[in-house]
């Protein structure tokens, strides 16, 4: 059974390029932006991908931008909606 709390990713890039997100060295997502000022991309992370990470555990989140020449952001928030 998937956890009732999920991780949600929000990403925004003002210029074309890619943002690769890893947690503890494991790839979580790669966001691709192909235009200027595109809307925020949001999706829940795979609820099974990090089942061994428990509340209170310290993790290392790395965002690696490629070909992005302007401002960008990636946010990770806890989503208690129970998705999926």
N, C-alpha and C positions, 0 to 999 in steps of 0.2 A: 504494500500500500504506500502511495507517495506521501511525503510529509504534508501537513496541513499548512505550513508556512513555506512560501517559495521566495526565491530571489528574483527580482525583476531588474532588468537592465534598461537604462535610458541612454541614448546616444544622440549627439547632435554635432554636425560638422558644418562650418560655414563655407567650406571649399571641398572640391572633389578629393577623394582618397579613401584609405582604409584605416580602421582602428581595430587592432587585435587585442582582445582582453584575455588574460590568463589569471588563474587563481592557483597559488602554490605551484606554479610551473605548468599547470594543465590548462589547455585551451578551453575557454568557455564560449567565446563568440568572436566573429569577425564581422564588423559593420562596414558596408561599402556605400559610399556617397558618390553620386555621379553628376551632381549639379551644385549650384551655389545657393546657400540658404535653404536647403531642403528641410522638411519638418523632422521633428524628433522621431527616432525609431525606438519603439518600445516592445519588448517581448519577455515572457518569463523564461528563466533558465531551466534547463532539464532538471527536474526535481530529483533525479537519481545520480546526477553527475558528481555531486559532492556530498553524498550520504554520510561519509565518514567525518564531515566537518560539523561539529555540534555547537550549539549556542555558547558563546563565551570563548570559543577557540580563536586565537589570533591567526590571521591569514595574510598572505602577501598578494596584493592585487597589482598587476602590471598592465598598463595600456601602452601598446607600441603603435605609434602612428606611421603610416606609409603614404607618401605623396600628398599629405595634407599640408597646405601652406598657410592656412588661416586658423582662427580659433576653433577649438573643439572641446567637447566634454563627454564624459561617460559617468553615469551615476548608477550605483547599485543600492537598491532599497529592499527591505523585507516587505513582502506582500502577503498579508494574512488572509487573502481571499479564498485560499484552498485550491486555487487553480493547480493542476488541470482537473 
